[in-house]
Amino acid sequence: MEIVLKQGIGLALSIVLARLLAPEDFGVLAMLSIFTGIAGVFVSGGFGSALIQRQNITREDTSSVFYFNIATALIMALLLGAAAPYIATFYRMPILKPLTWLMALNLFLGSFRSIQAVLLTKELNFRLQMKITLVATIISGGVTIVLAWRGWGIWSLALQGLVSTIVSGLLLWVVSPWRPALCFSSASLCSLFRFGSFLALSGLLDTAYTRLNTLIIGRFYSARDLGLFSRADNIQQLPTSTISALLGRVAFPVFSAAAASEPGALRRAASKTLRAIMLVNTPMMFGILATARPLVQVVFGDKWLPCVPLLQVLSLGGVLWPLHVINLTLVQSRGRSDLFFRLELIKKVLGVTSIVVASRISILAMAWSQALLGLVCYFINAAYSGGLAGYPIRAQIRDISPYLAVSILMLVCARTLSMWEALPPAILLSLQVLSGASLYLFLCHAFKLAAFRDVVARLRGILAEKGFISPFVAGAQQSQ
């Protein structure tokens, strides 16, 4: 609920801001994403994942990581500030200099809340995190809308992250009982570093790769082009990033515990998770692809229509994204951060090569390279993780095939309706969504897909707990 609420409020905020601001404003801020992203990886150092993966941690461990994060964040913030003039010169945009300083401050302040968030995740205490995220998102979103309405432009977007960091950090310190001890152990850091270092290097590669598009488009195209690409990427990533965040929060600690128990537990957990995620992600990705044009018109306005082809291609590539996340999480849960890093290195070399080549053609070609590379990378990931978890590629494909099949039928239905271009965009979008969703749910029920039945059974159980239906009826239906 925390992740869904955060993404939902974020979507509502982006809709409002997309109508108040120009694509160029979003493009300018996106130019800094590769620099702030890389700096953030250095700050975390993979220690958060190491604390979650290790089953027994001490206060000395958490305190040492806390002080290390603050020191690293201060160094990276100073380096970002020193690099600000060069970044502005590289993009030929003077406004990036003060914006970089603001992003550096945000990076430093964010380091003070890291351990509290890690410990809550390790304990699977998501209810408290949901409340904190909700308050921080609402406050920062409200401030951003007011500033954008009053003409602050790009600065309204930049200040949103800073306000969110401050509010969430203060709330975490208030509600979390953890406080750092006056101790620091280099031995503890070294022990955690053996696992976390490979994840940090993997994160560094992933961040540099995923933000490489913004670097190339911002430097060789225009801020408007980058704003359009970022908008398409953000729409496509709304469901995929939500699912990835869920997997990162829940699957990693759960898979780690399963890996430490009896042999078949990890495969069963991975199979059930994979089916449940594909039940949701696949129709959403195909749905965005089918409704892209009326969706952009209705939600963001006609000035964003040039991003529609980009959105359709990126949505196609997003279909298999959960498979990447699950397979890499399986590798992490087995403690093989070294293998995790090697896999990331191989994929990023392929990815950088394809992006650089495609960038010489067009921005749309860059989107296609990203989508097609995703298919190749899945087989690379699954070839190794399948052996570690006893869950090979053929078993994974067998599990996801029914969900792909019914989603493709839904896509055909929604795309057929898109031929009625004479309809107002809002009506066309409503017809596509209602018909596609109805057909998808009907097919899931008709073919008795396992993940769909699990979700329905769980919902009936919740309704029974709340007293909306009889527990006897819910149990009978669940057994059927």
C-alpha positions as CSV (number, residue, x, y, z in Angstrom):
1,M,0.0,0.0,0.0
2,E,2.9,2.3,0.7
3,I,4.3,1.8,-2.8
4,V,0.9,2.0,-4.5
5,L,-0.1,5.1,-2.6
6,K,3.3,6.8,-3.3
7,Q,3.0,5.9,-7.0
8,G,-0.6,7.0,-7.2
9,I,0.0,10.3,-5.6
10,G,3.1,10.7,-7.7
11,L,1.0,10.1,-10.8
12,A,-1.6,12.6,-9.8
13,L,1.2,15.1,-9.0
14,S,2.8,14.5,-12.4
15,I,-0.5,15.0,-14.2
16,V,-0.9,18.4,-12.6
17,L,2.7,19.5,-13.1
18,A,2.6,18.3,-16.8
19,R,-0.2,20.8,-17.4
20,L,1.5,23.6,-15.4
21,L,5.0,23.1,-16.8
22,A,6.6,22.6,-20.2
23,P,8.4,19.4,-21.4
24,E,11.7,21.5,-21.3
25,D,11.4,21.9,-17.5
26,F,11.3,18.1,-17.0
27,G,14.1,17.6,-19.5
28,V,16.4,20.0,-17.7
29,L,16.1,18.3,-14.4
30,A,16.4,14.8,-16.0
31,M,19.9,15.9,-17.2
32,L,21.2,15.6,-13.7
33,S,19.8,12.2,-13.0
34,I,22.9,10.3,-14.0
35,F,25.1,12.3,-11.7
36,T,22.8,12.2,-8.7
37,G,22.1,8.5,-9.3
38,I,25.7,7.5,-9.4
39,A,26.5,9.6,-6.3
40,G,23.6,7.9,-4.5
41,V,25.0,4.4,-5.3
42,F,28.3,5.4,-3.7
43,V,26.5,6.6,-0.6
44,S,24.6,3.4,0.0
45,G,27.6,1.2,-0.9
46,G,25.3,-1.9,-0.9
47,F,25.3,-2.0,2.9
48,G,21.6,-1.7,3.1
49,S,21.1,-4.9,1.1
50,A,23.9,-6.6,3.1
51,L,22.1,-5.7,6.4
52,I,18.9,-7.2,5.0
53,Q,20.5,-10.4,3.7
54,R,22.4,-11.1,6.9
55,Q,20.1,-12.8,9.4
56,N,21.8,-11.7,12.6
57,I,23.1,-8.1,12.8
58,T,24.3,-6.1,15.8
59,R,23.9,-2.5,16.8
60,E,27.6,-2.1,16.0
61,D,26.9,-3.2,12.4
62,T,24.1,-0.7,11.9
63,S,26.0,2.2,13.7
64,S,29.1,1.6,11.6
65,V,27.1,1.7,8.4
66,F,25.2,4.8,9.5
67,Y,28.4,6.8,10.1
68,F,29.9,5.5,6.9
69,N,26.9,6.6,4.9
70,I,27.0,10.1,6.3
71,A,30.7,10.5,5.6
72,T,30.4,9.2,2.1
73,A,27.3,11.4,1.4
74,L,29.2,14.5,2.5
75,I,32.1,13.6,0.2
76,M,29.9,12.9,-2.7
77,A,27.9,16.1,-2.1
78,L,31.1,18.2,-2.1
79,L,32.2,16.5,-5.3
80,L,28.9,17.2,-7.0
81,G,29.1,20.8,-5.9
82,A,32.6,21.1,-7.3
83,A,31.5,19.4,-10.6
84,A,28.5,21.8,-11.0
85,P,30.2,24.3,-13.3
86,Y,31.5,21.5,-15.5
87,I,28.1,19.8,-15.7
88,A,26.5,23.2,-16.7
89,T,29.2,23.6,-19.4
90,F,28.7,20.1,-20.7
91,Y,25.0,20.6,-21.3
92,R,25.4,24.3,-22.2
93,M,22.8,25.3,-19.6
94,P,24.0,27.7,-16.8
95,I,20.9,26.9,-14.6
96,L,22.3,23.4,-14.0
97,K,24.9,24.8,-11.7
98,P,22.6,25.9,-8.8
99,L,20.4,22.9,-9.5
100,T,23.3,20.6,-9.0
101,W,24.1,22.2,-5.6
102,L,20.5,21.7,-4.5
103,M,20.7,18.0,-5.6
104,A,23.9,17.6,-3.6
105,L,22.2,19.0,-0.5
106,N,19.4,16.5,-0.9
107,L,21.8,13.7,-1.3
108,F,23.6,14.5,2.0
109,L,20.3,15.0,4.0
110,G,19.0,11.7,2.7
111,S,21.9,9.7,4.3
112,F,20.6,10.4,7.8
113,R,17.5,8.3,7.3
114,S,19.0,5.2,5.6
115,I,19.4,2.8,8.5
116,Q,15.9,3.4,9.9
117,A,14.4,2.5,6.5
118,V,16.5,-0.6,6.1
119,L,15.6,-1.9,9.6
120,L,11.9,-1.4,9.0
121,T,12.2,-3.3,5.7
122,K,14.2,-6.1,7.3
123,E,11.4,-6.4,9.9
124,L,8.8,-6.3,7.1
125,N,7.2,-3.4,8.9
126,F,5.6,-1.7,5.8
127,R,2.6,-0.3,7.6
128,L,4.7,2.3,9.3
129,Q,6.7,3.1,6.1
130,M,3.4,3.6,4.3
131,K,2.2,6.3,6.7
132,I,5.6,8.1,6.5
133,T,5.7,8.0,2.7
134,L,2.1,9.1,2.5
135,V,2.7,12.2,4.6
136,A,6.0,13.1,2.9
137,T,4.5,12.7,-0.6
138,I,1.5,14.8,0.2
139,I,3.5,17.6,1.7
140,S,6.2,17.7,-0.9
141,G,3.6,17.4,-3.7
142,G,1.5,20.2,-2.3
143,V,4.6,22.5,-2.0
144,T,5.6,21.6,-5.6
145,I,2.1,22.4,-7.1
146,V,1.9,25.7,-5.3
147,L,5.4,26.7,-6.5
148,A,4.7,25.6,-10.1
149,W,1.4,27.5,-10.1
150,R,3.2,30.6,-8.9
151,G,5.7,30.4,-11.8
152,W,8.8,28.8,-10.2
153,G,9.2,26.4,-13.2
154,I,12.1,24.0,-12.9
155,W,12.7,25.0,-9.3
156,S,9.4,23.6,-8.2
157,L,10.4,20.2,-9.5
158,A,13.9,20.4,-7.8
159,L,12.5,21.4,-4.4
160,Q,10.0,18.6,-4.4
161,G,12.7,16.0,-3.7
162,L,14.3,18.1,-1.0
163,V,11.1,18.6,0.9
164,S,10.2,14.9,0.6
165,T,13.7,13.9,2.0
166,I,13.4,16.3,4.9
167,V,9.9,15.3,5.9
168,S,10.4,11.6,5.6
169,G,13.7,11.8,7.4
170,L,12.3,13.6,10.4
171,L,9.3,11.2,10.6
172,L,11.6,8.2,10.5
173,W,13.7,9.6,13.4
174,V,10.5,10.2,15.4
175,V,8.9,6.8,14.9
176,S,11.9,4.5,14.8
177,P,13.4,3.4,18.1
178,W,16.8,2.8,16.6
179,R,19.6,5.3,17.4
180,P,23.2,5.0,16.5
181,A,25.6,3.9,19.2
182,L,28.9,5.8,19.8
183,C,31.0,3.1,18.1
184,F,32.5,2.3,14.8
185,S,33.9,-1.0,13.7
186,S,35.9,-1.3,10.5
187,A,35.8,-5.1,10.9
188,S,32.0,-4.9,10.8
189,L,32.1,-2.8,7.7
190,C,34.5,-5.1,6.0
191,S,32.4,-8.1,6.7
192,L,29.3,-6.4,5.2
193,F,31.4,-5.0,2.4
194,R,32.2,-8.5,1.1
195,F,28.5,-8.9,0.1
196,G,27.6,-5.3,-0.4
197,S,30.5,-4.2,-2.6
198,F,29.4,-6.3,-5.5
199,L,25.8,-5.0,-5.2
200,A,27.2,-1.5,-5.1
201,L,29.2,-2.1,-8.2
202,S,26.1,-3.6,-9.9
203,G,24.1,-0.7,-8.8
204,L,26.7,1.7,-10.2
205,L,26.6,-0.1,-13.5
206,D,22.8,-0.2,-13.6
207,T,22.4,3.5,-12.7
208,A,25.0,4.6,-15.3
209,Y,23.3,2.4,-17.9
210,T,19.7,3.4,-17.2
211,R,20.5,7.1,-17.1
212,L,22.8,7.0,-20.2
213,N,19.8,7.8,-22.3
214,T,19.3,11.1,-20.5
215,L,23.0,11.9,-20.9
216,I,23.0,11.3,-24.6
217,I,19.6,12.9,-25.4
218,G,20.3,15.9,-23.2
219,R,23.7,16.5,-24.8
220,F,23.1,15.7,-28.5
221,Y,19.3,16.5,-28.8
222,S,17.3,19.1,-26.9
223,A,15.8,19.6,-23.4
224,R,12.3,19.2,-25.0
225,D,13.3,15.9,-26.6
226,L,14.6,14.7,-23.2
227,G,11.4,15.8,-21.5
228,L,9.3,13.8,-24.0
229,F,11.5,10.7,-23.6
230,S,11.4,11.0,-19.8
231,R,7.6,11.4,-19.8
232,A,7.2,8.2,-21.9
233,D,9.7,6.4,-19.7
234,N,8.0,7.6,-16.5
235,I,4.5,6.5,-17.7
236,Q,5.9,3.1,-18.7
237,Q,7.8,2.7,-15.4
238,L,4.8,3.5,-13.2
239,P,3.6,-0.1,-13.0
240,T,7.1,-1.7,-13.5
241,S,8.8,0.5,-10.9
242,T,5.9,-0.2,-8.5
243,I,6.3,-4.0,-9.0
244,S,10.1,-3.7,-8.8
245,A,9.8,-1.8,-5.5
246,L,7.5,-4.5,-4.1
247,L,9.9,-7.2,-5.1
248,G,12.8,-5.3,-3.7
249,R,11.1,-4.7,-0.4
250,V,9.4,-8.0,0.1
251,A,10.9,-10.7,-2.2
252,F,14.6,-10.1,-1.1
253,P,14.1,-10.7,2.6
254,V,11.5,-13.5,2.0
255,F,13.7,-15.2,-0.6
256,S,16.8,-14.9,1.7
257,A,14.8,-16.6,4.5
258,A,13.6,-19.3,2.1
259,A,17.1,-20.0,0.8
260,A,18.2,-20.7,4.4
261,S,15.4,-23.3,4.9
262,E,14.6,-26.5,3.1
263,P,15.8,-26.8,-0.6
264,G,12.4,-26.6,-2.4
265,A,11.2,-23.5,-0.5
266,L,13.0,-21.0,-2.7
267,R,11.7,-22.4,-6.0
268,R,8.1,-22.5,-4.7
269,A,8.4,-18.9,-3.4
270,A,9.9,-17.7,-6.8
271,S,7.3,-19.5,-8.9
272,K,4.4,-18.1,-6.9
273,T,5.8,-14.6,-6.9
274,L,6.5,-14.7,-10.7
275,R,3.0,-15.8,-11.5
276,A,1.4,-13.2,-9.3
277,I,3.6,-10.4,-10.7
278,M,2.9,-11.3,-14.3
279,L,-0.8,-11.4,-13.5
280,V,-0.6,-7.7,-12.9
281,N,2.3,-6.4,-15.0
282,T,1.6,-8.0,-18.3
283,P,-1.9,-6.6,-18.9
284,M,-0.8,-3.2,-17.6
285,M,2.1,-3.0,-20.1
286,F,-0.1,-4.2,-23.0
287,G,-2.8,-1.9,-21.8
288,I,-0.5,1.1,-21.9
289,L,0.6,0.1,-25.4
290,A,-2.9,-0.2,-26.7
291,T,-4.2,3.1,-25.2
292,A,-1.1,5.2,-25.5
293,R,-2.5,8.0,-27.6
294,P,-5.9,8.7,-25.9
295,L,-4.1,8.1,-22.5
296,V,-1.6,10.9,-23.2
297,Q,-4.2,13.2,-24.6
298,V,-6.6,12.8,-21.7
299,V,-4.1,12.7,-18.8
300,F,-1.3,15.0,-19.8
301,G,-2.6,17.1,-22.8
302,D,-1.9,17.4,-26.5
303,K,1.5,19.0,-26.0
304,W,2.8,15.6,-24.9
305,L,1.5,13.7,-27.9
306,P,5.0,13.4,-29.5
307,C,5.9,10.9,-26.8
308,V,3.3,8.4,-27.8
309,P,5.5,6.3,-30.1
310,L,8.2,6.2,-27.5
311,L,5.7,5.1,-24.8
312,Q,4.4,2.2,-27.0
313,V,7.9,0.8,-27.6
314,L,9.0,1.2,-24.0
315,S,5.8,-0.5,-22.8
316,L,6.5,-3.5,-24.9
317,G,9.9,-3.7,-23.3
318,G,8.4,-3.4,-19.9
319,V,6.5,-6.7,-20.2
320,L,9.4,-8.8,-19.1
321,W,10.9,-6.4,-16.5
322,P,9.6,-8.3,-13.5
323,L,11.4,-11.4,-14.7
324,H,14.7,-9.5,-14.5
325,V,14.0,-8.4,-11.0
326,I,12.9,-11.8,-9.7
327,N,15.9,-13.7,-11.2
328,L,18.4,-11.2,-9.9
329,T,16.7,-11.3,-6.5
330,L,17.2,-15.0,-6.5
331,V,20.9,-14.6,-7.1
332,Q,21.1,-12.1,-4.2
333,S,19.1,-14.3,-1.9
334,R,21.7,-17.1,-2.4
335,G,24.4,-14.7,-1.3
336,R,26.0,-14.6,-4.7
337,S,26.6,-10.9,-5.1
338,D,29.7,-11.7,-7.1
339,L,27.7,-13.5,-9.7
340,F,25.1,-10.7,-9.6
341,F,27.9,-8.2,-10.5
342,R,29.2,-10.3,-13.4
343,L,25.7,-10.6,-14.9
344,E,25.2,-6.9,-14.6
345,L,28.6,-6.2,-16.2
346,I,27.8,-8.5,-19.2
347,K,24.4,-6.9,-19.7
348,K,25.6,-3.3,-19.4
349,V,28.3,-3.8,-22.0
350,L,25.7,-5.0,-24.4
351,G,23.3,-2.2,-23.4
352,V,25.8,0.6,-23.8
353,T,26.8,-0.6,-27.2
354,S,23.2,-0.8,-28.4
355,I,22.3,2.6,-27.0
356,V,25.3,4.3,-28.5
357,V,24.7,2.8,-31.9
358,A,20.9,3.6,-31.8
359,S,21.6,7.2,-30.7
360,R,23.1,7.9,-34.1
361,I,19.8,7.0,-35.7
362,S,17.0,8.5,-33.6
363,I,15.5,8.7,-30.1
364,L,12.9,6.1,-31.2
365,A,15.7,3.8,-32.2
366,M,17.1,4.2,-28.7
367,A,13.7,3.1,-27.2
368,W,13.7,0.0,-29.5
369,S,17.2,-0.9,-28.5
370,Q,16.2,-0.8,-24.8
371,A,13.1,-2.9,-25.4
372,L,14.9,-5.6,-27.5
373,L,17.8,-5.8,-25.1
374,G,15.4,-6.6,-22.3
375,L,14.5,-9.9,-23.9
376,V,18.2,-10.8,-24.3
377,C,19.0,-9.9,-20.7
378,Y,16.2,-12.0,-19.3
379,F,17.8,-15.2,-20.8
380,I,21.2,-14.2,-19.4
381,N,19.8,-13.7,-15.9
382,A,17.6,-16.8,-15.9
383,A,20.4,-19.1,-17.2
384,Y,22.3,-18.6,-14.0
385,S,19.6,-17.9,-11.4
386,G,17.6,-21.0,-12.5
387,G,20.4,-23.3,-11.4
388,L,20.8,-21.6,-8.1
389,A,17.1,-21.8,-7.2
390,G,16.2,-25.0,-9.1
391,Y,13.9,-22.9,-11.3
392,P,15.2,-23.2,-14.9
393,I,14.1,-21.0,-17.9
394,R,11.7,-23.6,-19.3
395,A,9.8,-23.8,-16.0
396,Q,9.6,-20.0,-15.8
397,I,8.3,-19.7,-19.4
398,R,5.8,-22.4,-18.6
399,D,4.6,-20.4,-15.6
400,I,4.2,-17.1,-17.5
401,S,2.8,-18.4,-20.8
402,P,-0.8,-18.4,-19.8
403,Y,-0.6,-14.8,-18.6
404,L,1.1,-13.6,-21.8
405,A,-1.5,-15.4,-23.9
406,V,-4.6,-13.8,-22.2
407,S,-2.9,-10.4,-22.2
408,I,-2.2,-10.6,-25.9
409,L,-5.9,-11.3,-26.5
410,M,-6.8,-8.3,-24.4
411,L,-4.3,-6.2,-26.4
412,V,-6.0,-7.2,-29.7
413,C,-9.4,-6.2,-28.3
414,A,-8.2,-2.8,-27.1
415,R,-6.3,-2.0,-30.3
416,T,-9.3,-2.9,-32.4
417,L,-11.3,-0.2,-30.6
418,S,-8.6,2.3,-31.2
419,M,-9.6,2.4,-34.9
420,W,-12.6,4.5,-33.8
421,E,-10.6,7.7,-34.0
422,A,-13.7,9.9,-34.4
423,L,-14.6,9.3,-30.8
424,P,-13.5,11.8,-28.2
425,P,-10.3,10.7,-26.5
426,A,-11.9,10.3,-23.1
427,I,-14.7,8.1,-24.4
428,L,-12.3,6.0,-26.5
429,L,-9.9,5.5,-23.5
430,S,-12.8,4.5,-21.3
431,L,-14.1,2.0,-23.8
432,Q,-10.6,0.5,-24.3
433,V,-9.9,0.2,-20.6
434,L,-13.3,-1.3,-19.7
435,S,-13.4,-3.8,-22.5
436,G,-9.8,-4.8,-22.1
437,A,-10.1,-5.3,-18.3
438,S,-13.4,-7.2,-18.6
439,L,-12.0,-9.5,-21.2
440,Y,-8.8,-10.1,-19.2
441,L,-10.6,-10.9,-16.0
442,F,-13.0,-13.2,-17.8
443,L,-10.2,-15.1,-19.5
444,C,-8.3,-15.5,-16.2
445,H,-11.4,-16.9,-14.6
446,A,-12.3,-19.1,-17.6
447,F,-8.8,-20.7,-17.8
448,K,-8.5,-20.9,-14.0
449,L,-5.1,-19.3,-13.8
450,A,-3.4,-20.1,-10.5
451,A,-2.3,-16.6,-9.6
452,F,-5.8,-15.2,-10.3
453,R,-7.4,-17.8,-8.1
454,D,-4.9,-17.0,-5.3
455,V,-5.8,-13.3,-5.5
456,V,-9.5,-14.0,-5.5
457,A,-9.2,-16.3,-2.5
458,R,-7.1,-13.8,-0.6
459,L,-9.7,-11.0,-1.3
460,R,-12.5,-13.2,-0.1
461,G,-10.5,-14.0,3.0
462,I,-10.0,-10.2,3.7
463,L,-13.7,-9.6,3.1
464,A,-14.6,-12.3,5.5
465,E,-12.2,-10.9,8.1
466,K,-13.9,-7.5,7.8
467,G,-17.4,-9.1,8.1
468,F,-18.6,-8.3,4.5
469,I,-19.2,-11.9,3.7
470,S,-19.6,-15.1,5.8
471,P,-16.4,-16.8,6.7
472,F,-18.1,-20.1,5.9
473,V,-19.0,-18.9,2.4
474,A,-15.4,-17.6,1.9
475,G,-13.9,-20.9,3.0
476,A,-16.2,-22.9,0.8
477,Q,-15.4,-20.8,-2.2
478,Q,-11.7,-20.9,-1.5
479,S,-11.7,-24.7,-1.3
480,Q,-13.6,-24.9,-4.6
